[in-house]
Amino acid sequence: MKKDYADFDITIPYGKRSGKVKTFCPRCHGQRRDKRDKSLSVDLDKEVWNCHYCGWGGSLNISEFDDSPEAKQRWMEKQPWYKPTPMRRQKPTYKRPEPRQTHGFTDKALAWFASRGISQATLVALHVSEGEEWMPQKQGKINTIQFNYYLNGELVNTKFRTGDKCFKLVSGAQLIPYNIDAIKGQSECIITEGEMDALSFIECGRFDVISVPNGANANLEYLDDFIEDYFEDKEVIYIASDTDTKGVLLRDELMRRFGAERCRVLEYGDGCKDANEHLMKYGRDSLLQCIANAPETKLEGVFTVSDFEESLDALFENGMQKGVTIGHECFDRLCSFETKRLCVVTGIPGSGKSEFIDEIAERLNMRYGWKFAYFSPENAPLAYHASKLIEKFTGKHFDRSHLTYPEYREVKDHLESNIFFISPKEDFRIDTILEKAKSLVRRKGIKALVIDPFNRLDDESDGMSETKYISRLLDKLTNFAQRNDVLIILMAHPTKQPKNKDGVIEAPTLYDISGSANFYNKTDFGIVVHRNRTEGTVEVHVQKVKFRHLGEVGTALFKYNLNNGRYVPFTNGFEPVWDNSNHLTEDRRQKEQDMFDAAQFDWDNLGPSDEPVPF
């Protein structure tokens, strides 16, 4: 007998026999906070249903002769709305490397380690192994040293190193810090740039040491999964990176993520760029002394030239460097962004201010991997805001007829890791927003915070004049940006603009923002977005760039792409070049190509190694 909706606990409104209806989902309604939300869509003509919240779907049309769960699953998988993965992002499935022997080193390898100050006992304790491995740089098998990465006592990754410093991690395996199990529950830890440096500290008796898995790469996204359980309890974190340029960048990013107030930076002395070199040259006691001598956090707010000497020398040698750009030449020549800055954006209602901020966020994320946090109560509900961002990332209109489910799943996973929405229930005080943003800097590594708009922050003036209150709040935002190394983008509404003699509202200035001229005076970047409805264009006026190496005052002209919400540079007299490409797909293909290219070994350009092959 054919089943009815009641057999699935689905309630159809009385009297409805055809068409589409919305009702409560029996699978997730009991768990929903909003009990009024009818998330289950039922097509009475096709006799199918689908929940837009939990993803549950089904049909009355499954054969009465095969009503098994397997048959239902097969039928559902054929439906265009079927979602094989849940709406909430799942952790990826990682490949596990084969277990390796941690003994049987050749005499040649042991002699090399000994020359670097590392004993066989340390190698065994850290599960280091030796053996042949196929290396893409060599296009063949070659003897390697193998640094095995364990998590909760289980092998999850292996780094292979040849004698002439070619490296490889297991493809598809989880990226984790080396020796991560050793620091859990410890009050201190040491972070090094490489495994040899970690072994050096262990050789000295400091077992609370880890190494980043990918060298001096400042992309620390893999840390997100470990911050809460492994680092939040740390009172002191010693940064033991190399002293070269990349090592300094890694040091700065680690300090940004963990908070400079609990970080101490190791110095190795003249002639030593890392911990292993110091161990070889001066011995164990001296390396331990480097830890003891690591300076505590200096007196807050007091500096001498020596505190920023490296940065000063870099400026002297290389000059002032342009900031990050969004990839639209007409805008990039006027404005390039850097962290530790405040950017104020304004424009009359309906001008596209929030849309252009989203344009900045999407392009900086795709070009540089910047993660963004939003406090944007006017973009509620959050799903609406996410749908607009999805259009910008994918280049496609947000619906099932334009966006495929594989594309939809890919962009959702990307947003999960790169875009964060700050949305307190009631508390909209600036301190509350900044505290949550600070946690996102530490846990997720965000590089930018968007506050959209200013007037949705709770008024905490407490009898102060509006000018003084706004001045203090802008100072607080600037201080937060500098201390946490982020860019803050603040959207603020102007006062009501009068129409000119032609009945047209002209573009406002930063001085027209309601409340105070400090919106101009205290910002590093000042941007006005104005829609010219007569010409069908969007004018982006850069009205302030505080530092001349970052840009100049001027206007960039755009057309707005109704298909996906993107802004396209426009020159009068020329048809705009519409961009409807999927930026995520392009980025993935480029990374795959880069990985392929990196695996190709150019024997013709192989230069001599600066050290003999030791194993």
Secondary structure, DSSP 8 states (H G I E B T S, - for coil): ----GGGGT----TT--SSEEEE--TTTGGG-S-TT---EEEETTTTEEEETTT--EEES-S-TT--SHHHHHHHHHTSTT--SS-SS-------------S----HHHHHHHHHTT--HHHHHHTT-EEEEEEETTTTEEEEEEEEEEEETTEEEEEEEE-TT--EEE-TT-----BTGGGGTT-SEEEEESSHHHHHHHHHTT---EEE-TTSS----GGGGGTIIIIITT-SEEEEE--SSHHHHHHHHHHHHHH-GGGEEE----TT-SSHHHHHHHH-HHHHHHHHHHS-----TT---GGGGHHHHHHHHHH-----B--S-HHHHTTB-B-SSEEEEEE--TTS-HHHHHHHHHHHHHHHH---EEEE-GGG-SHHHHHHHHHHHHHSS-SSTTTS-HHHHHHHHHHHHHHEEE---SS---HHHHHHHHHHHHHHH---EEEE--GGGS----TT--HHHHHHHHHHHHHHHHHHHT-EEEEE--B----B-TTS-B----GGGBTT-THHHHT-SEEEEEEEETTTTEEEEEEEEESSGGGB-SEEEEEEE-TTT--EEE--TTS--------HHHHHHHHHHHHHHHHH---GGG----SS----
